[in-house]
Amino acid sequence: MYRVLLPVDENDARGRAQAEAILELPTDDVLIDVLHVHEGMSGPDAEWAAGGFSDEYTEQMDENVRRHAEVPASVEAVTDLLESSDLEYEVHESIGEPAETILAAAEERGSDAIVIGIQKKSPVGKVLFGSVAQAVILDSDRPVTVVPPN
């Protein structure tokens, strides 16, 4: 089975474009891992640098965030599109820095590829690095398909 990681942010159009790109894959034997990363919710840097929180506390904090953080409508839009295609998919949520979390999820799940959306940028914006998509493209050890919004 071919496994694809589909990281989805809050942008509905970008998420739908990513899902539509997956629907174009030439195989039906695909498992899609839809991932949404809640960013900026980890502990303060000073506390992490001083030894961090215990694993139990970190798990409890992550669970509290999951209970109170809503999954964006973009994830629902993606799953609705995938549902209509009869492709197999799973939805995952994670907490952390998006690019690092996406790359770690691809490794953990044994993803064969990543399909990531991008936003249109000005010519100056294209020169600047720092976006999640750019970090994933540069640091990934597996194929990354980049999908512009419709």
C-alpha positions in Angstrom: 0.0 0.0 0.0 1.3 3.5 -0.9 1.1 5.8 2.0 0.8 9.6 1.6 1.0 12.3 4.3 -1.3 15.2 3.7 -0.6 18.0 6.1 -3.5 20.4 6.2 -3.5 23.9 7.7 -6.4 26.3 8.1 -6.8 27.2 4.5 -9.8 25.4 2.9 -8.8 26.1 -0.7 -5.3 24.8 -0.2 -6.5 21.7 1.6 -9.0 20.9 -1.2 -6.3 21.4 -3.8 -4.0 19.0 -2.0 -6.8 16.4 -1.7 -7.7 16.8 -5.4 -4.0 16.2 -6.3 -4.1 12.9 -4.4 -7.3 11.9 -6.2 -5.2 12.0 -9.4 -2.8 9.3 -8.2 -2.8 6.3 -10.5 -3.5 3.7 -7.8 -6.4 2.9 -5.6 -4.1 1.2 -3.1 -3.4 4.4 -1.2 -3.7 5.2 2.5 -3.8 9.0 3.2 -2.7 10.3 6.5 -4.4 13.7 7.0 -2.4 15.7 9.5 -3.2 18.9 11.2 -0.5 20.5 13.4 -1.6 22.8 16.2 1.4 25.1 16.4 2.8 27.3 19.2 1.3 25.2 22.0 4.4 23.7 23.5 5.9 24.7 26.8 8.0 27.9 27.3 11.6 27.6 26.0 13.2 28.3 29.3 11.4 25.4 31.0 12.4 23.1 28.1 16.0 24.2 28.3 16.1 23.6 32.0 15.2 20.0 31.7 11.7 20.1 30.2 8.5 18.8 31.6 8.0 15.2 32.7 6.6 12.9 29.9 3.4 12.5 31.9 2.9 16.2 32.2 3.7 16.7 28.5 1.1 14.0 27.5 -1.5 15.6 29.8 -0.8 19.1 28.4 -1.1 17.7 24.8 -4.4 16.0 25.7 -5.8 19.3 27.2 -4.8 21.1 24.0 -6.5 18.5 21.8 -9.7 18.7 23.8 -9.9 22.5 23.6 -8.4 23.1 20.1 -10.8 22.8 17.3 -9.9 21.0 14.1 -10.2 23.6 11.4 -12.9 23.4 8.7 -10.2 22.8 6.1 -9.7 19.3 7.6 -13.4 18.6 7.3 -13.3 19.8 3.7 -10.5 17.5 2.9 -12.1 14.5 4.6 -15.4 15.2 2.8 -13.6 15.1 -0.6 -11.7 11.9 0.3 -14.9 10.3 1.6 -16.5 10.8 -1.7 -13.6 9.1 -3.5 -13.7 5.9 -1.4 -9.9 6.2 -0.7 -8.8 5.0 2.7 -7.7 7.8 5.1 -6.9 8.5 8.7 -7.0 11.9 10.5 -4.3 12.8 12.9 -3.6 15.8 15.1 -0.3 16.9 16.5 1.2 19.7 18.5 4.5 21.5 17.7 6.4 23.3 15.1 4.7 22.5 11.8 7.7 21.6 9.5 9.4 19.5 12.2 6.1 17.8 13.1 5.3 17.0 9.5 8.7 15.5 8.8 8.5 13.4 12.1 5.0 12.2 11.2 6.2 11.1 7.7 9.0 9.1 9.3 6.8 7.6 12.1 4.0 6.6 9.7 6.3 5.3 6.9 4.9 7.7 4.4 6.0 7.1 0.8 5.4 10.8 -0.1 4.2 14.1 1.3 1.6 16.3 -0.6 1.9 19.8 0.8 0.0 23.0 -0.2 1.6 26.4 -0.8 0.4 29.9 -0.9 1.0 32.4 -3.6 3.8 34.8 -2.8 5.1 38.0 -4.2 8.4 37.9 -6.1 10.1 39.2 -2.9 8.3 36.5 -0.8 9.6 33.8 -3.1 13.2 34.7 -2.2 12.7 34.5 1.5 13.0 31.1 3.2 11.1 30.2 6.4 7.8 28.9 5.3 6.6 25.4 6.3 6.5 24.2 2.8 10.0 25.3 2.0 11.4 23.6 5.2 9.6 20.4 4.4 10.9 20.4 0.8 14.4 21.1 1.8 14.6 18.7 4.8 12.5 15.7 3.6 14.1 12.4 2.7 11.1 11.3 0.6 9.3 12.8 -2.4 7.3 16.0 -1.8 4.6 17.1 -4.1 3.8 20.8 -4.0 0.3 21.9 -4.8 -0.7 25.5 -5.4 -4.1 26.7 -4.3 -6.8 26.5 -7.1 
